[in-house]
């Protein structure tokens, strides 16, 4: 078995030497082929220079440098595209993930699981700004997607390569990989992993990303249940709206012809017409969505990043 370890990097110059030393020590003790893929996500400090020095010392290190900062999802997507291992492991480069958990995750893969997700059981972060929003988000994601995990935000994960080959990432979708992969019928395991306090550098995440997570969750819900049949989603709303509008108009017609109740000066008539037009629009959206779905499945894959250079 060969493993690929992917680490997106953004301004982590103070952590890279120690993190790399830990990872190399763990994987070389396991006596297996490995590669470590660092994705320099538009760092403005000395991160790329340090990574280049590390590569001079270890030929198993590979570096991908972006032209600008594209975000963690794009960084992972680039790593997945260039990984050659049978098992792919993702982790952060800030040293909060513990490389000593890698053998445990590989053991789970060897038990027959396709995806192993870490659970930061004793998380070393601020409660109000990090732990509480994360707990609420994990509960919401688990409830909506139907994939029950305690910690969707943990970057330490292990995948069989064939799982990743069928997943395309964009936006902020990296945290939803287990939910997206569940559509493929993969076996998912969650294991408790060690989480360490940050010792150098600064966090790149804030409370503002909570709102992006909610929007991406809506997208994931749609992709999981309606990506291949958008007419069922939009058409369902359209049919309900159109039927309600039609029933209101029908009742008003009965009142007009049998009870001589005037129609022209009643706001309810405008509501009925509006609902019928909204219904027609949603059905039209569904049909357009069906056409776009056909195009999507037939179109060529386009990466969500731009590579400045590669050191492979």
N, C-alpha and C positions, 0 to 999 in steps of 0.2 A: 504494500500500500504506500502511495505517496500522498503527502498532505500539503495543502497550500494554505498559508496563513496570510490573511489580508488585513492590512491596517491603514485606514485613511488617516492622513496627517494634515493638520492645519495649525501652524505656529506652535510646535511642540519641541523646540530645540533643546529645552532643559530635560526632557524625558526620554529622548530617543536612544541615547547610549545605554542607559540602564535597562530600558524596556527591551532593547534588542539583545542585550547580554542575557537577560532572564529567559527570553524565548529560545534563543539558541541553546542555552544550557538544558532546557527541558526537552526539546525535540532531539538533540543529539544523544541524550541519555536513553531515548526510546529506540534508537538504532533503526531508523527508517528514513527513506528519501523524503526530502522536504524542500519547500521554497517559501520564502517570506516576501510578500509583495507589498511594498509601501506605495501608497498613492499620495503624492504631494498635491494637496488640493488648493493650489494657489497661495502657498505660505509666503509671508513677507519677511520672515526672519531667516535664520541660518539653517532651517530644517533640511532643505534640499542639499546644501553643502555637507551637512553631517551625514545624511543618508548616502551620499556619493562616497564619502570616506568609509562608511560601514561596508558598502558593496566592494570596495577595493580589498577589504579584509576577508570577505566571505562571498564566494561565487554563487551561493544559494539565494542571495538577496537580489530582488528585482525592484526597479523603481519606475514609476509612471508619474510624470509631472504634468499637471494641468496648466493651461495658460492663465486661468483665473480661478477664483473660488466658485465651485459648482455645487458644493454641499455634500453631505455624507452619503446620500443615496447615489449620486453620480460617482462618488469615489468607490463605493462597493460595486457598482455596476461595472466600472472599469476593471476592478480586481477580478470579478467573476469572468469577464471576457478574456482575460489573459491567464487565468489560472489553469494549470495542467494537472493538478492533483486529483486523486480519486475521491478524497474528502477535502472539503473546503471549510476553513475555520475563520470566522471574523471576530475581531476584537478592536477595542479602542487603543489609541497610542498614548493615552495620558497616564498609563500605569495603574489605573483603577481596576481594570480586569487583571486577574492573576493567571499568568501562563501555566502555573502548576495545576490548573483545572483542566488543561488540554487532554492529558491521558484519560481522565475520567469520562470526558465527553466522547473520546474515541472508543472507549469501552462500550458506551451506550450505542454508538453506531454499529459496533461489531455484534451487538445483541440483536440487530435487525432493524433498528430504527433508521429512518431516512433523514430526520431533522432533529437535532437536539438543541434546545433553547436554555440558556442560563437564567437562573432566578437569583437575583441579588437579595438573598434572604435577610442578611444583616447589612443593609445599605448604609454606607458612610457619606451621607449627604444631608444638607439642611432639610428639616422636616417640612417647614411651611412652603418654601419655594421649590423643592424638588420632590420630596417623598409624597406629600399630600396630593399634588396634581397628578403624579405618576400613578398613585393608587386609584384615584378616580378614573383616570384614563384607561388603566388596565381593566377595571371592572366594566367600563362602557364598551371597550373594544371586544372583550370576551362575550359580553351579552349580545352585541349586534352581529358579530361574525360567527358566533357559535363555537369558536375555538377557545377553550378555557385555559388561559395561561396567567400566572401571577405577575409576570414581568415582560411585557412586550418590548420595553425600552432597553433591555440588556443587550449590548452589542456582541457579547460572547456567545456565539452559536456555531454549530457544526452541521454541515450539509453533505449529503452525497452529491457528487457532481451532476448526475442526471436530473436531480431536483432543480438545481440552479439553472441548468441549460434551458428549462422551459418557463423561466420567469424573467420578464422584462421590467426593469425598475425605472421610475421617473418620479418627479415631484419629491415628496417626502415618504415614499412608500417602503423604505427599508425596514421600518419597524413592523410592518404588516406582512412580512414574508411568510411567517407561519400560517397566517390566515389565508393568504393567496395560495400557498402550497397545499393547503388542506383540500382545495378544489380538485387537486390531482390525485387525492386519495393516499397521500403519504402518511407514514407512521411517525408521529411526533412525540417526543419525550421532553420533559422539563426537569432539570437537575439544579439543586442548590449549589451556587458558586460563591467563592470568596470575593468580596468587594472591598477595595481599599480606598482610604481617603487620598485625595489629590495632594501630592507633595511638592509639585512644581507646576508652573504655568497657570493659566486661568481657564475656567469653564467657557465653552463656546455656546452654551445653551441657556436660555432664559425662559421666563414664564410665558413669553409671547408665543412660543412654539405650540402651546396648548391649543390655540385657535387653529393653527395649521393642521394639527393632528385631527381635530374634529372634522374639518373640511375633507381631509384625505380619507377619513373613516367613511364618510358618505360615499366617496368614490369607490372605496373598496367594497362596501356593501352592494353598490350597483354592479361592480365588476363580478362579484362572486355569484350573484343571483340573476342578473339581467344582461350581462355583457353579450351573450349570444342571442338574446331575445328581447331587445329594448322595447318592442311593440307591446310586450306584456306589461311593462311598467308604465310607459306613457299612455298606451292605449287603455289600460285599466282606469287611470285617472280621467282620461277623456270620455270613456263610456259612462262612468259615474256622473261626471259633470253634465254631459249631454242628456242623460236620462232624467236627472233632477230638473234641468231646465225645461225639458219637454213636458214633464208631469205638471210643473207649475203652469206652463202655458195652456196645457190641456184643461186643467181645473178652471183657469180663468175663462177659457172659451165656454165651458159648461155654464159658468156663472153668467156670462154675457148673453147666451142664447136662451137659457131656461129661467134665469132669475133677473135678467135685465140689469145686471151690475155692470157699470161702465168699465172699460179697460184702459182707455187712452191716458187717463190721468193717474194711473197707479204705478208707483215705483217698482212693484213686483213684476210688472211686464218687462221692464228694463233688465231686471235681475235674470228673468227666464231667458231672454235673448242673449245676455252676456254669458250665462252658463252654457248655452248651446254652442256659442262661438268658441268659448274656451275648450269645450269638449272636442270640437273639430280641430282646433289648433294642437291639442295634445296628441290626438290620433295622427295628425300630420307629422308631429315631432317623432312619434314612434316609427312611422314609415321611413322618415329620413334617417333615423337611428339604425334601422335595419339595413339601409343602403350603406351607411358608414361602417357598420359591422362587417359587411361583406368586403368592403374595401380594406378594412383593418386586417382581416385574416389573410388577405391576398397580397398585402403590401410588403415591401422589403423592410427588414429591421433597420432602424436608424438609432445610433447611439445617442445618449443624452449628455455627452461630454465632448470636449475638444482636447486632444493630447498635444502638448508642446513637444515632448520628446520621450523616448523610452530607452531605458538601460536594461536590456534583457540578457 
